[in-house]
Amino acid sequence: FGNDLYNLLAVDGPANQEKGSASAAYWLPTNSEYRCDYVARQIGVKDKYQLTVTSQEKDAMLAVLHTCPGQAVPAD
């Protein structure tokens, strides 16, 4: 999981520290144009590794996805 390139994204240090281990319920990229891709990848990772999603995280993800209909989950 930790070394899976599907789960890894190159980001600068401050952005990585700001996010920490926060879910989409508590943190989204400041670049609003990237949020659809970010959430779609999170869904893909959670599906691939059968990870749980809290109701708050689901609500946040759905709110983002409603702004980008047709967003595909990237292939791993």
N, CA, C and O atoms as a Tinker XYZ file with bonds, in Angstrom:
   304  protein
     1  N      0.813000   -1.187000    0.000000    73     2
     2  CA     0.000000    0.000000    0.000000    64     1     3
     3  C      0.864000    1.262000    0.000000    63     2     4     5
     4  O      0.666000    2.153000   -0.826000    81     3
     5  N      1.804000    1.334000    0.909000    73     3     6
     6  CA     2.641000    2.525000    1.046000    64     5     7
     7  C      3.562000    2.771000   -0.134000    63     6     8     9
     8  O      3.954000    3.913000   -0.374000    81     7
     9  N      3.913000    1.743000   -0.870000    73     7    10
    10  CA     4.805000    1.891000   -2.018000    64     9    11
    11  C      4.091000    1.729000   -3.357000    63    10    12    13
    12  O      4.742000    1.696000   -4.401000    81    11
    13  N      2.780000    1.630000   -3.340000    73    11    14
    14  CA     1.998000    1.466000   -4.558000    64    13    15
    15  C      1.941000    2.809000   -5.290000    63    14    16    17
    16  O      1.435000    3.792000   -4.749000    81    15
    17  N      2.452000    2.849000   -6.503000    73    15    18
    18  CA     2.472000    4.099000   -7.270000    64    17    19
    19  C      1.077000    4.647000   -7.532000    63    18    20    21
    20  O      0.916000    5.844000   -7.768000    81    19
    21  N      0.080000    3.791000   -7.492000    73    19    22
    22  CA    -1.303000    4.251000   -7.650000    64    21    23
    23  C     -1.720000    5.122000   -6.468000    63    22    24    25
    24  O     -2.573000    5.999000   -6.599000    81    23
    25  N     -1.114000    4.870000   -5.329000    73    23    26
    26  CA    -1.451000    5.590000   -4.101000    64    25    27
    27  C     -0.514000    6.768000   -3.830000    63    26    28    29
    28  O     -0.789000    7.573000   -2.940000    81    27
    29  N      0.568000    6.883000   -4.566000    73    27    30
    30  CA     1.557000    7.922000   -4.297000    64    29    31
    31  C      1.443000    9.067000   -5.300000    63    30    32    33
    32  O      1.304000    8.842000   -6.502000    81    31
    33  N      1.503000   10.285000   -4.797000    73    31    34
    34  CA     1.510000   11.480000   -5.636000    64    33    35
    35  C      2.659000   12.368000   -5.192000    63    34    36    37
    36  O      2.914000   12.511000   -3.996000    81    35
    37  N      3.341000   12.956000   -6.141000    73    35    38
    38  CA     4.416000   13.889000   -5.812000    64    37    39
    39  C      3.797000   15.231000   -5.426000    63    38    40    41
    40  O      3.082000   15.846000   -6.216000    81    39
    41  N      4.078000   15.672000   -4.214000    73    39    42
    42  CA     3.591000   16.973000   -3.729000    64    41    43
    43  C      4.710000   17.648000   -2.959000    63    42    44    45
    44  O      5.688000   17.010000   -2.570000    81    43
    45  N      4.554000   18.956000   -2.742000    73    43    46
    46  CA     5.581000   19.641000   -1.960000    64    45    47
    47  C      5.369000   19.354000   -0.470000    63    46    48    49
    48  O      4.277000   18.976000   -0.047000    81    47
    49  N      6.406000   19.535000    0.295000    73    47    50
    50  CA     6.391000   19.204000    1.716000    64    49    51
    51  C      5.283000   19.868000    2.510000    63    50    52    53
    52  O      4.563000   19.191000    3.244000    81    51
    53  N      5.126000   21.201000    2.377000    73    51    54
    54  CA     4.070000   21.859000    3.158000    64    53    55
    55  C      2.666000   21.327000    2.863000    63    54    56    57
    56  O      1.853000   21.189000    3.778000    81    55
    57  N      2.376000   21.029000    1.601000    73    55    58
    58  CA     1.052000   20.484000    1.266000    64    57    59
    59  C      0.877000   19.110000    1.899000    63    58    60    61
    60  O     -0.204000   18.789000    2.392000    81    59
    61  N      1.927000   18.298000    1.890000    73    59    62
    62  CA     1.866000   16.967000    2.487000    64    61    63
    63  C      1.658000   17.059000    3.993000    63    62    64    65
    64  O      0.879000   16.296000    4.563000    81    63
    65  N      2.346000   17.982000    4.629000    73    63    66
    66  CA     2.196000   18.147000    6.077000    64    65    67
    67  C      0.804000   18.667000    6.421000    63    66    68    69
    68  O      0.208000   18.251000    7.415000    81    67
    69  N      0.289000   19.581000    5.594000    73    67    70
    70  CA    -1.044000   20.128000    5.839000    64    69    71
    71  C     -2.104000   19.027000    5.794000    63    70    72    73
    72  O     -3.015000   18.998000    6.621000    81    71
    73  N     -1.977000   18.121000    4.818000    73    71    74
    74  CA    -2.949000   17.041000    4.678000    64    73    75
    75  C     -2.805000   16.016000    5.796000    63    74    76    77
    76  O     -3.793000   15.582000    6.388000    81    75
    77  N     -1.569000   15.638000    6.073000    73    75    78
    78  CA    -1.349000   14.600000    7.073000    64    77    79
    79  C     -2.111000   13.347000    6.710000    63    78    80    81
    80  O     -2.028000   12.874000    5.576000    81    79
    81  N     -2.848000   12.807000    7.651000    73    79    82
    82  CA    -3.646000   11.606000    7.392000    64    81    83
    83  C     -5.131000   11.937000    7.277000    63    82    84    85
    84  O     -5.983000   11.056000    7.391000    81    83
    85  N     -5.434000   13.218000    7.050000    73    83    86
    86  CA    -6.833000   13.652000    6.982000    64    85    87
    87  C     -7.544000   13.078000    5.765000    63    86    88    89
    88  O     -6.964000   12.955000    4.687000    81    87
    89  N     -8.794000   12.735000    5.958000    73    87    90
    90  CA    -9.622000   12.233000    4.854000    64    89    91
    91  C    -10.221000   13.419000    4.107000    63    90    92    93
    92  O    -10.015000   14.575000    4.478000    81    91
    93  N    -10.954000   13.117000    3.063000    73    91    94
    94  CA   -11.606000   14.165000    2.271000    64    93    95
    95  C    -12.620000   14.948000    3.094000    63    94    96    97
    96  O    -12.997000   16.056000    2.713000    81    95
    97  N    -13.060000   14.400000    4.200000    73    95    98
    98  CA   -13.987000   15.113000    5.076000    64    97    99
    99  C    -13.315000   16.297000    5.763000    63    98   100   101
   100  O    -13.987000   17.243000    6.175000    81    99
   101  N    -11.994000   16.245000    5.884000    73    99   102
   102  CA   -11.270000   17.277000    6.626000    64   101   103
   103  C    -10.241000   18.024000    5.806000    63   102   104   105
   104  O     -9.754000   19.069000    6.237000    81   103
   105  N     -9.897000   17.513000    4.630000    73   103   106
   106  CA    -8.890000   18.173000    3.802000    64   105   107
   107  C     -9.147000   17.880000    2.340000    63   106   108   109
   108  O     -9.410000   16.740000    1.958000    81   107
   109  N     -9.069000   18.924000    1.521000    73   107   110
   110  CA    -9.102000   18.792000    0.067000    64   109   111
   111  C     -8.020000   19.697000   -0.498000    63   110   112   113
   112  O     -7.651000   20.678000    0.148000    81   111
   113  N     -7.504000   19.401000   -1.680000    73   111   114
   114  CA    -6.462000   20.241000   -2.265000    64   113   115
   115  C     -6.933000   21.698000   -2.389000    63   114   116   117
   116  O     -8.094000   21.964000   -2.700000    81   115
   117  N     -6.014000   22.627000   -2.140000    73   115   118
   118  CA    -6.357000   24.042000   -2.284000    64   117   119
   119  C     -6.643000   24.390000   -3.736000    63   118   120   121
   120  O     -7.396000   25.325000   -4.010000    81   119
   121  N     -6.057000   23.654000   -4.664000    73   119   122
   122  CA    -6.323000   23.840000   -6.091000    64   121   123
   123  C     -7.670000   23.177000   -6.400000    63   122   124   125
   124  O     -7.748000   21.960000   -6.572000    81   123
   125  N     -8.715000   23.982000   -6.467000    73   123   126
   126  CA   -10.056000   23.425000   -6.655000    64   125   127
   127  C    -10.202000   22.681000   -7.979000    63   126   128   129
   128  O    -11.051000   21.796000   -8.092000    81   127
   129  N     -9.399000   23.018000   -8.974000    73   127   130
   130  CA    -9.463000   22.325000  -10.260000    64   129   131
   131  C     -8.947000   20.889000  -10.169000    63   130   132   133
   132  O     -9.231000   20.077000  -11.050000    81   131
   133  N     -8.208000   20.571000   -9.136000    73   131   134
   134  CA    -7.650000   19.228000   -8.966000    64   133   135
   135  C     -8.511000   18.344000   -8.057000    63   134   136   137
   136  O     -8.274000   17.140000   -7.962000    81   135
   137  N     -9.494000   18.928000   -7.398000    73   135   138
   138  CA   -10.270000   18.169000   -6.410000    64   137   139
   139  C    -10.990000   16.964000   -7.005000    63   138   140   141
   140  O    -11.065000   15.919000   -6.357000    81   139
   141  N    -11.513000   17.079000   -8.207000    73   139   142
   142  CA   -12.215000   15.942000   -8.827000    64   141   143
   143  C    -11.261000   14.774000   -9.035000    63   142   144   145
   144  O    -11.588000   13.635000   -8.702000    81   143
   145  N    -10.082000   15.054000   -9.584000    73   143   146
   146  CA    -9.081000   14.000000   -9.784000    64   145   147
   147  C     -8.643000   13.396000   -8.457000    63   146   148   149
   148  O     -8.489000   12.180000   -8.339000    81   147
   149  N     -8.444000   14.253000   -7.458000    73   147   150
   150  CA    -7.997000   13.807000   -6.138000    64   149   151
   151  C     -9.016000   12.851000   -5.511000    63   150   152   153
   152  O     -8.663000   11.769000   -5.041000    81   151
   153  N    -10.277000   13.268000   -5.513000    73   151   154
   154  CA   -11.321000   12.439000   -4.907000    64   153   155
   155  C    -11.499000   11.139000   -5.690000    63   154   156   157
   156  O    -11.677000   10.081000   -5.087000    81   155
   157  N    -11.454000   11.198000   -7.004000    73   155   158
   158  CA   -11.584000    9.993000   -7.809000    64   157   159
   159  C    -10.463000    9.005000   -7.488000    63   158   160   161
   160  O    -10.705000    7.802000   -7.396000    81   159
   161  N     -9.247000    9.502000   -7.318000    73   159   162
   162  CA    -8.138000    8.616000   -6.976000    64   161   163
   163  C     -8.329000    8.037000   -5.570000    63   162   164   165
   164  O     -8.037000    6.864000   -5.338000    81   163
   165  N     -8.811000    8.844000   -4.648000    73   163   166
   166  CA    -9.065000    8.336000   -3.295000    64   165   167
   167  C    -10.076000    7.195000   -3.330000    63   166   168   169
   168  O     -9.912000    6.193000   -2.634000    81   167
   169  N    -11.109000    7.347000   -4.133000    73   167   170
   170  CA   -12.110000    6.287000   -4.270000    64   169   171
   171  C    -11.468000    5.038000   -4.857000    63   170   172   173
   172  O    -11.742000    3.924000   -4.410000    81   171
   173  N    -10.615000    5.225000   -5.858000    73   171   174
   174  CA    -9.919000    4.087000   -6.456000    64   173   175
   175  C     -9.038000    3.352000   -5.469000    63   174   176   177
   176  O     -9.021000    2.122000   -5.444000    81   175
   177  N     -8.307000    4.093000   -4.657000    73   175   178
   178  CA    -7.428000    3.482000   -3.655000    64   177   179
   179  C     -8.259000    2.741000   -2.616000    63   178   180   181
   180  O     -7.938000    1.611000   -2.247000    81   179
   181  N     -9.318000    3.373000   -2.150000    73   179   182
   182  CA   -10.160000    2.732000   -1.143000    64   181   183
   183  C    -10.792000    1.462000   -1.683000    63   182   184   185
   184  O    -10.921000    0.473000   -0.961000    81   183
   185  N    -11.187000    1.483000   -2.944000    73   183   186
   186  CA   -11.757000    0.294000   -3.558000    64   185   187
   187  C    -10.692000   -0.800000   -3.715000    63   186   188   189
   188  O    -10.933000   -1.961000   -3.383000    81   187
   189  N     -9.536000   -0.426000   -4.213000    73   187   190
   190  CA    -8.468000   -1.398000   -4.452000    64   189   191
   191  C     -8.065000   -2.123000   -3.176000    63   190   192   193
   192  O     -7.831000   -3.332000   -3.188000    81   191
   193  N     -7.984000   -1.377000   -2.070000    73   191   194
   194  CA    -7.526000   -1.956000   -0.812000    64   193   195
   195  C     -8.669000   -2.255000    0.155000    63   194   196   197
   196  O     -8.435000   -2.573000    1.321000    81   195
   197  N     -9.896000   -2.154000   -0.330000    73   195   198
   198  CA   -11.088000   -2.440000    0.470000    64   197   199
   199  C    -11.079000   -1.670000    1.788000    63   198   200   201
   200  O    -11.331000   -2.233000    2.853000    81   199
   201  N    -10.780000   -0.360000    1.697000    73   199   202
   202  CA   -10.750000    0.507000    2.870000    64   201   203
   203  C    -12.135000    1.076000    3.127000    63   202   204   205
   204  O    -12.941000    1.215000    2.207000    81   203
   205  N    -12.401000    1.398000    4.362000    73   203   206
   206  CA   -13.698000    1.943000    4.728000    64   205   207
   207  C    -13.777000    3.436000    4.406000    63   206   208   209
   208  O    -12.764000    4.107000    4.213000    81   207
   209  N    -14.994000    3.920000    4.357000    73   207   210
   210  CA   -15.277000    5.343000    4.132000    64   209   211
   211  C    -16.278000    5.763000    5.205000    63   210   212   213
   212  O    -17.331000    5.142000    5.347000    81   211
   213  N    -15.959000    6.801000    5.952000    73   211   214
   214  CA   -16.902000    7.289000    6.955000    64   213   215
   215  C    -18.032000    8.039000    6.262000    63   214   216   217
   216  O    -17.908000    8.423000    5.098000    81   215
   217  N    -19.114000    8.244000    6.964000    73   215   218
   218  CA   -20.234000    8.979000    6.366000    64   217   219
   219  C    -19.840000   10.420000    6.058000    63   218   220   221
   220  O    -20.294000   10.979000    5.059000    81   219
   221  N    -19.004000   11.031000    6.895000    73   219   222
   222  CA   -18.538000   12.396000    6.632000    64   221   223
   223  C    -17.663000   12.445000    5.387000    63   222   224   225
   224  O    -17.767000   13.368000    4.579000    81   223
   225  N    -16.801000   11.447000    5.239000    73   223   226
   226  CA   -15.922000   11.382000    4.068000    64   225   227
   227  C    -16.751000   11.145000    2.805000    63   226   228   229
   228  O    -16.497000   11.763000    1.771000    81   227
   229  N    -17.724000   10.268000    2.883000    73   227   230
   230  CA   -18.593000   10.000000    1.738000    64   229   231
   231  C    -19.325000   11.272000    1.318000    63   230   232   233
   232  O    -19.399000   11.583000    0.129000    81   231
   233  N    -19.861000   12.002000    2.284000    73   231   234
   234  CA   -20.570000   13.250000    1.977000    64   233   235
   235  C    -19.647000   14.253000    1.298000    63   234   236   237
   236  O    -20.045000   14.911000    0.336000    81   235
   237  N    -18.412000   14.374000    1.795000    73   235   238
   238  CA   -17.449000   15.308000    1.206000    64   237   239
   239  C    -17.079000   14.886000   -0.210000    63   238   240   241
   240  O    -16.989000   15.726000   -1.105000    81   239
   241  N    -16.865000   13.592000   -0.418000    73   239   242
   242  CA   -16.517000   13.098000   -1.750000    64   241   243
   243  C    -17.672000   13.317000   -2.729000    63   242   244   245
   244  O    -17.455000   13.742000   -3.864000    81   243
   245  N    -18.885000   13.031000   -2.292000    73   243   246
   246  CA   -20.039000   13.241000   -3.168000    64   245   247
   247  C    -20.213000   14.710000   -3.521000    63   246   248   249
   248  O    -20.566000   15.041000   -4.653000    81   247
   249  N    -19.968000   15.588000   -2.563000    73   247   250
   250  CA   -20.076000   17.026000   -2.832000    64   249   251
   251  C    -19.097000   17.447000   -3.915000    63   250   252   253
   252  O    -19.436000   18.247000   -4.787000    81   251
   253  N    -17.889000   16.913000   -3.861000    73   251   254
   254  CA   -16.895000   17.222000   -4.898000    64   253   255
   255  C    -17.321000   16.611000   -6.226000    63   254   256   257
   256  O    -17.300000   17.288000   -7.254000    81   255
   257  N    -17.702000   15.353000   -6.216000    73   255   258
   258  CA   -18.042000   14.672000   -7.468000    64   257   259
   259  C    -19.263000   15.275000   -8.157000    63   258   260   261
   260  O    -19.390000   15.176000   -9.377000    81   259
   261  N    -20.155000   15.894000   -7.402000    73   259   262
   262  CA   -21.305000   16.550000   -8.027000    64   261   263
   263  C    -20.878000   17.747000   -8.873000    63   262   264   265
   264  O    -21.639000   18.208000   -9.724000    81   263
   265  N    -19.663000   18.254000   -8.644000    73   263   266
   266  CA   -19.160000   19.382000   -9.442000    64   265   267
   267  C    -18.445000   18.909000  -10.698000    63   266   268   269
   268  O    -18.045000   19.726000  -11.527000    81   267
   269  N    -18.280000   17.604000  -10.847000    73   267   270
   270  CA   -17.550000   17.083000  -12.009000    64   269   271
   271  C    -18.195000   15.805000  -12.512000    63   270   272   273
   272  O    -17.610000   14.728000  -12.401000    81   271
   273  N    -19.398000   15.913000  -13.064000    73   271   274
   274  CA   -20.063000   14.711000  -13.570000    64   273   275
   275  C    -19.221000   14.040000  -14.653000    63   274   276   277
   276  O    -18.583000   14.702000  -15.472000    81   275
   277  N    -19.237000   12.741000  -14.632000    73   275   278
   278  CA   -18.474000   11.993000  -15.633000    64   277   279
   279  C    -17.021000   11.754000  -15.234000    63   278   280   281
   280  O    -16.257000   11.176000  -16.007000    81   279
   281  N    -16.630000   12.194000  -14.035000    73   279   282
   282  CA   -15.255000   11.980000  -13.561000    64   281   283
   283  C    -14.990000   10.482000  -13.454000    63   282   284   285
   284  O    -15.738000    9.771000  -12.783000    81   283
   285  N    -13.975000   10.012000  -14.082000    73   283   286
   286  CA   -13.614000    8.588000  -14.028000    64   285   287
   287  C    -12.605000    8.343000  -12.911000    63   286   288   289
   288  O    -11.787000    9.204000  -12.590000    81   287
   289  N    -12.682000    7.163000  -12.335000    73   287   290
   290  CA   -11.663000    6.730000  -11.374000    64   289   291
   291  C    -10.471000    6.288000  -12.203000    63   290   292   293
   292  O    -10.621000    5.459000  -13.101000    81   291
   293  N     -9.268000    6.832000  -11.919000    73   291   294
   294  CA    -8.095000    6.466000  -12.735000    64   293   295
   295  C     -7.763000    4.992000  -12.591000    63   294   296   297
   296  O     -7.943000    4.401000  -11.526000    81   295
   297  N     -7.277000    4.409000  -13.674000    73   295   298
   298  CA    -6.858000    3.004000  -13.653000    64   297   299
   299  C     -5.576000    2.866000  -12.854000    63   298   300   301
   300  O     -4.713000    3.744000  -12.884000    81   299
   301  N     -5.461000    1.757000  -12.138000    73   299   302
   302  CA    -4.221000    1.553000  -11.375000    64   301   303
   303  C     -3.176000    0.870000  -12.194000    63   302   304
   304  O     -2.074000    0.622000  -11.706000    81   303
